Amino acid sequence: MHLRGKSALVTGASSGIGRACATTLAEHGVRLVLTGRRRAALEETARSAGEGEIIEADLEDPESLSQLCDRVLSGRGALDILILNAGVGTYGPSYSTDPEFARRLLALNLLAPIEIIRRLLPIMPRGGTVVTVSSIAGMVPVPGLGVYSASKHALNAYADILRMETRRRGIRVMNVCPGPVDTEFKKNLLGRSRQPPNLGQRFSISAEDCAKAIHRGLQKNKRTVVIPRINWTAVAAQRLFPGTLHRLIARMAPSDDTI
Ligand SMILES: NC(=O)c1ccc[n+]([C@@H]2O[C@H](COP(=O)([O-])OP(=O)(O)OC[C@H]3O[C@@H](n4cnc5c(N)ncnc54)[C@H](OP(=O)(O)O)[C@@H]3O)[C@@H](O)[C@H]2O)c1
């Protein structure tokens, strides 16, 4: 995909991967709409990108989400790229997840992308790309991240199906599955008292490296980006030897009474 002159909506643009994506895309001539809840942080992103219309929105709130879509629709005839990146996690045994955390997490990580796609796909031209920022936890189960992992597995399935359904309209769908990325993500977990262990942290990457991989994926019309690439081994093991992989992960992870 040739990016110069294209337009993109970036959700979760106020920090981490979303902010890094905004900056990288702006460097390549993409015009941006930046959204998140924190205006000051979005302004900081727009400053560092040198570009960007800001629309504050809480994507857990259907009304706020709808107003965001109304503003995007009224402001432009076309939108080339959707970066559906806003997301949150929660940590603890899956069987005792606080129901309010589960509801909020699924609203943000899964229902918001589904609704934004429903509202904005009609203004995406042929050659447009939907980017879903999922996680390696959407491909490989991670103890302690049950509801988060479930939301990302569901997002992956949704992205795969959307790709098939929109192929004839010329819309591409790229699903991005990062491993640990050095952002505020852990600090922002719902119910912050519990912190995940540092499983896989030695392969952690910066938000900028993640954004570069997303940019490369857009240029090469990739369907899936797994970053760092070493994580493809875990994906292959999940497909070929799930039992062995799960035993290995369970051995490395803390037992549920210490999560
Ligand atoms: N960091 C990792 O290790 C990692 C690994 C794999 C995948 N991911 C995925 O990458 C994505 C970005 O995460 P990150 O690492 O960049 O974390 P982050 O720095 O915490 O960023 C999360 C973003 O989501 C936005 N957000 C949170 N709640 C929102 C709400 N209710 N309404 C609208 N926006 C909301 C935040 O903006 P406001 O606070 O301004 O609303 C923020 O911009 C997530 O989908 C996450 O699951 C992260």
The ligand as an ORCA input file, in Angstrom:
! r2SCAN-3c Opt
* xyz 0 1
  N       2.031     -3.544     25.710
  C       1.981     -4.825     25.435
  O       2.772     -5.638     25.979
  C       1.012     -5.333     24.392
  C       1.256     -6.609     23.844
  C       0.372     -7.105     22.897
  C      -0.720     -6.346     22.495
  N      -0.941     -5.110     23.045
  C      -2.136     -4.355     22.596
  O      -1.710     -3.125     22.090
  C      -2.773     -2.166     22.220
  C      -2.218     -0.858     22.765
  O      -1.691     -1.075     24.062
  P      -0.404     -0.331     24.613
  O       0.595     -1.357     24.943
  O      -0.003      0.785     23.718
  O      -0.974      0.196     26.015
  P      -1.293      1.669     26.577
  O      -0.095      2.523     26.495
  O      -1.943      1.437     27.891
  O      -2.361      2.232     25.522
  C      -3.724      1.918     25.568
  C      -4.476      2.949     24.740
  O      -5.870      2.604     24.760
  C      -6.619      3.765     25.092
  N      -7.815      3.441     25.855
  C      -7.869      2.746     27.031
  N      -9.131      2.705     27.471
  C      -9.874      3.401     26.567
  C     -11.252      3.735     26.478
  N     -12.141      3.333     27.416
  N     -11.684      4.468     25.426
  C     -10.805      4.874     24.487
  N      -9.495      4.597     24.500
  C      -9.035      3.867     25.538
  C      -5.688      4.621     25.945
  O      -6.037      6.005     25.807
  P      -6.763      6.874     26.961
  O      -6.256      6.428     28.286
  O      -6.410      8.281     26.586
  O      -8.217      6.611     26.764
  C      -4.336      4.359     25.301
  O      -4.090      5.262     24.249
  C      -3.821     -2.833     23.107
  O      -4.886     -3.294     22.299
  C      -3.094     -4.018     23.725
  O      -3.945     -5.080     24.014
  C      -0.088     -4.594     23.985
*
